[in-house]
Amino acid sequence: MERVSPTTPPTRRQRRSGTMRDGPQSGERTTRTNLGSPIQIVAWVCSGIVAIILLMAGVNKFMYDETTREIFEVALGGGRAFASIIGIVEIAAGVLILIPKFTPIGGLLAMGVMLGAIGSHVAVLGFEGEAGGMAGMAVVVFIAAAIATYIRRGALLRLLPKR
């Protein structure tokens, strides 16, 4: 494999392989993705926070415990089916945000669900007691999903059809 100078772009084969024969030399460009860069670490941490919280919340919607019943039947008037639909979306978002190629889709799903949750707290549920903790968690998930989506926004652009 030929070497790449600072002014010569890497060949298609070099970009695909992700490595160079002798490794990067001083002043040479590399084609490897730096997964350990600080910005990528932030993306992974944010994705992990969102995934853990959404997966737990999504599974909890299917358990339909007393708190979930009170929120969805009494306060929101939706019932078990509504809770299950929200649970499915939360689980899907939690899984998608962990796959770098689909992080923006999972992040957008998570932000949409969290906007609904925050809106429910503002309009109906309030912020007293346990509801305040859930509202705070929704804000944390929204912000973490927004950060992960922004960092990995290029993946969303690559998923869009080319003109």
N, C-alpha and C positions, 0 to 999 in steps of 0.2 A: 504494500500500500504506500502511496506517495505521501510525502509530508506536506503540510499546509503552512504557507507563510502568512504573516499578519495581513497581507493585502490580497491574498488569493483565497476566494471562498472555497470551502470544502466541497468535494465531489458528492454526488448523490450516494455513492457507495459508502463514503466516509460518514455522511449524515445518518444513513440507515444503521450502520454498525455501531455507532456511538463511541467508538474507541479509535485510537490511532496506534500504529505499529509500535513506535518507540515512546508513546506517551507524549504529553504536551511539553514542548521545550519553551524556554524563556521567550516571551513575546509572541508565541503561537496561539491561535484560537483553538479551542476544543469544541467538539460537537456533543459532548455529554451534557445531559441536564444535571444541574447541581441541585439534587434533592435535599441536600443538607444546608442549603442557604437559609439565612434567617427568615426570609419572606416565605419560603416553602414550609419551614417549621411552624410559622404562625398559621399558615393555611391548614396544616395537619392538625394543630391544636384546636383551632376553631371548628374544623370539621368533626373532630372527635367529641368536643363538647356538645355540638348540635346533635350528633348521632346518638350519643349516650342518653341525652335528655329526651329526644324524640322517640327513640325505641322504647324506653321505659314508659313514657306517656302513652304511646300507641298501644302497647300491650295492656296497660292499665285500662284503656277504653274498652277493650274486649272483656276484661274481668268484670266490669260494670259494678264496681263496689258502691257503697253508700254515698261517698262523696261525688263520684261520677254521676250517679243517678240524680242526686240533688242538683248538680250543675246542669245536666242535659234535660231532665224532665221538668223540674220545678222552676229553675231560673230561666232557661232558654226555651223550654217547651218543645224540645226536639225528640227526646226519647232515645231508646237503645240503638235504633237504626242510624240515627244521626251521629251518635257517639262512635259507632262502628266505622262509618264512612270517614270521620275525622281520624280515627285510629289507623285506618288503611293508608291515608295520605301521610300521616306522621311516620309510619313505618317505612313507606316508600321513600320519603324525603331523607330519613335517617340512613337508609342503605345507599341511596344515590349520592349523597354528599361525601361518602367515603371513597367513591370511585372517581379518581381525578378527572377522567374524561367527562363524567356526568355531574361533577360537583356544582356547576352553575345551575343545572336543572333542579338538583336536590335542594340547593340553597334558595332558589326562587320559590319552590314548593314550601319549604320551611318558613320563609318570610311571609308568604301568603297566609299560612295557617296561623302564624304568630300574630299577624295583623288582626285576624279574626278573633284570636284569644284576647289580645289587648283591647280591641273594640268591645268585646263582651264584658270585660272588667270595667271599662269606662262607662258603658251604657247600663249594665244590669248588675253584675256581680259585685262591684266595688273593690275596695282594697283593704278591708278590715280583716284581721286574723289570718287564717290560712289562705284566703283569696289574695291577700297582698303578696304572700310568698309565691303563689302561682303566677301572679302578674309580673313580679320581678323576674321569675324564671323565663317567662315569655319574652321579656325585653332582652335578657341575656342571650337567648337563642336567636332572636331576630338580629341582634348586633353581630354575633358570631357568624351567623349564616351570611350576612351582608359582607363581612370581611372576607370569608372564604370564597364567596361568589366573585367578589371584586378581584381577588388575587388570581383566581383561575378563570377569569372572564374569557381568556383566549380559547379555552376549550369549548365554550359556547359558540364562539365565532367559527371554530372548525367544524362544529356540528351542522351549521347552517349550510344549505345548498349553495354551490358556487354558481355565479351567473356567467 
